[in-house]
Amino acid sequence: MTSLPENFLDASKMLVHRCEERTTKNISRLILLGRDGSPTSRDDWLASSHRFTDHYSDDTDIQQGIIAYQNGQFSLAIQIWESSLNYDTNEYDIDLLAAMIKAYQAIGYYHKATDILQTVYPHIIKRKSLKDRAIFFALLGDLSLCLGNISLMDHHPELKKMKNAYEYLQKGLNDAQLLSEPVILANIMNNMGNVLASSGNFRQAIEYYDESYHICNALKPHEAIELKIITQINKSRAILEQKTGKQFVSSIKTAILENKKLPLSFDKASNQISISYLIERYRQFIQSNRQSSILSALAHKELLSSIYMGKQLDNSQVLSEAHGLIGQIYHNDHQSDKAITHTRQAIFWAQTQYHTQLLYKWQWQLGRLLNDIQDTESAIDQYQNAIKTLNPSNTCDFDQPSKTIQPPGVIHELFAGYRHHKNIFRDKVRPVYQELAQIYFDQSEKVAAKAKEALLRKVIDVMEQLKVAELQDYFEDECVTAVEENFETMEYPPARTAVVYPIPLKESLIMILALPDQLISTTINESPGEINIKAKQFREFLTLDSKQNPIRYQRLARELYDLFIRPIEPHLMKDDIKTLVIAPDEALRLIPFSPLLDGNQFLIEKYAIVTIPAINLTDMKPCYKMNKINILLSGLSIGKPPLPFVYNELSGIKKIMGTGTLLLNEEFSIQNLYQQFQNNRFDMIVIATHGVFNHSSKESYLQTYDGRLMMDDFGSMIQSGLYRKQQIELLSLSACETAVGDERSALGLGGVALKAGARSAIATLWSVKDEVTCLTTTEFYRQLKKKSESKATALQSAQIRMISHDKYGHPGYWSPFLLIGNWL
């Protein structure tokens, strides 16, 4: 494998930090990732291609780099060009710099590409070249899109005003329109089409692709043929995204014919792969078997040509992707033997240079193929291989230093690099785990009770791996789940306690119930998709209808009770269950279970209810004895909007518990919090302020007097206690909210206790009136003070008391309060 330049990565930064040693150090991940995103995918919106001019013909080194680039040897091209680029001086070459940026993107080094643009930008300002500015903003806009349509380099005054890819590209477009270089203008228009397409505006995206194509078509044939092909591939994809095949054949035919004119190159082979992906998708719209067969043969022909070129170029990536896609086509045509042969070849080529973004995909495909032919054990092996490739390790215990560093896995790259961002985890990761869980569940349905329970545990173990991976990815921190090694877990729950584990599979939702002496399972007679819709609607009714339509939620409350509780009720009654521990998944994370209705009785009136992120991430040790409780009571009553009852809440808790360090308003600053966590060990922490959990932990925060305390920084502040023998017992975040309809934001809320190093957390799914918060939390601590009450029953008592409140009896007020984690 071609080596990267010596200064490409600082090897010292790859050293692994043990989780126990992280304490207050600013280390967000165990290792500094080299590849921080997915290498450029051919099954995605394609950025404008790079065309090399002839003025490098006298420079042998640059020419060698160009040849390597055109052959798809991007690491080698980078190595050759690194000494010639001079991007940190006014002597930079904008065309070569653009090629270098694209090369870094092609191998998944997006932040390195961003760093180069950041270094060169001051020199671009000094040079005052419209061409350079236009190319710079075209590159920056595409990088922004690949990294999630985010703002980049906002410490520069001019760039601070620009917040996303569209604004960067619009700036580049304005400069390009003042130039007499149509190729640059066409490049930006294609990239602008990608931004619009990624946001779902396919009609306008097609207009930009067409405009880019028309500009190229007016030029000499050799000047922009690569870009003409790209625009037609993107247009074809946009047509399919509109759920119609209209005009697809015309645009894909143009792409095929233009691509034939290209000489042997990585781009030509890759275009054939992109075209084949789209043809295979288009076949879904075709009802005619004859037409479907013709399209299958066409895609097959394109891919065989890619394989030929891959061998000529000695490019394992092309060979792997082409073989794998042929395997997919054969699979769809029910030709299992041929599909398996090509998929095995795809795996071989992916392994030769460790193209992990392809490797897991083909391992997964081989697992499906083997399962289809009833080779179940071999299928399980392939699914397990795919999961190992996705996430090699869910632990952070590095007791024995290793001379080799194991990469963290593909799963950590999937949220950067793609220009389409919707449902990446749902479509590319979750099904791998779900399909393996389905195999184990199907096996469990065919065996006797003792063997059945062992297989149900395997189902749970697979889904636990998925939940761990999701949390690690959300917080971008492998150590967030490392505490599980110190946890006391359970084979069965304690007496009078049941764990309810809903598991959404591809076609059905199963529910595993762990009782004090057995595991049982049941299948819900609705699809996961239908249940997700109901859950999101239920959440909407609870949050919006407390005044306008106070009983509208009841229909769904009863339906959800009948789905999830009614089938297991006989078992709950037989074992005299008093506490329900629920490990929700997908949209079920967005709802509280406490307001489900059995007739007119809320579920919370029958059972204490607990939410856990995963069984293995829940510490089952009983609450330790606190002879002298140390509590931090902090909050902001003067925020926007103000929370006038915060003082009553904090002072009420202090009075109930008989102790507490108070940080209110001006004293509730980031610096003061930091000092408190550095100098004290707290058993309980109460934070009464606005908190928001968004799609990413980097967008989630708590509001302090002097600004936003980002959730990542909050976790780092108190992590010094995370790996001590005694953790924080309880964290209360009493004014939080999760983004409506966003399952990942609810995932963050579910993992907040782990991130903060707390065994339990009290938090709210949505924001409620702070008077309600004051009444609920003070009653919770009053009940908790009683030695006979667990945390679960303390919250149950507080919520039951609110049900009878004249003003706040609607579940929209009291049900968002969740107990997360340990409930004892």
ABEGO torsion letter per residue (X at the ends): XBBBBAAABBAAAABBBBAAAAEABBBABABBBABABBBBBABBBBBBBBBBBAAAAABAAAAAAAAAAAAGBAAAAAAAAAAAAGAABAABBAAAAAAAAAAAAAAGBAAAAAAAAAAAAAAAAAAGBAAAAAAAAAAAAAAAAAAGGBBBGAABAAAAABABAAAAAAAAAAAAAABABAAAAAAAAAAAAAAAAAAGBAAAAAAAAAAAAAAAAABBAAAAAAAAAAAAAAAAAAAAAAGBABGAAAAAAAAAAAAAABBBBAAAAAAAAAAAAAAAAAAAABABAAAAAAAAAAAAAAAAAAAAAAAAAGBAAAAAAAAAAAAAAAAAAGBAAAAAAAAAAAAAAAAAAGBAAAAAAAAAAAAAAAAAAGBAAAAAAAAAAAAAAABABABABBABBBABBBBAEAAAAAABGBABABGAAAAAAAAAAAAAAAAAAAAAAABBAAAAAAAAAAAAAAAAAAAAAAAAAAAGBAAAAAAAAABBBBABBBBGBBBBBBBBBAABBBBBBBBAABBBBBBBABBAAAAAAAAAAAAAAAAAAAAABAAAAAAAAAAAAAAAAAAAAAAAAAAGBABBBBBBBEAAAABBAAABBBEABBAAAABBBBBBABAAABBABBBBBBABBBBBBBEBAABOBBBAAAAAAAAAAAAAAGBEBBBBEAABBAAAAAAAAAABBBABBBBBBBBBBBABAAABBBBBAAEBBBAAAAAAAAAAAAABABBBABBBBAABBBBBGBAAAAAAAAAAAAAAGBABBBBBABBBBAAAAAAAAAAAAAAAABAABBAAAAAAAAAAAAAABAAAABAAAAAABBBBEBAX
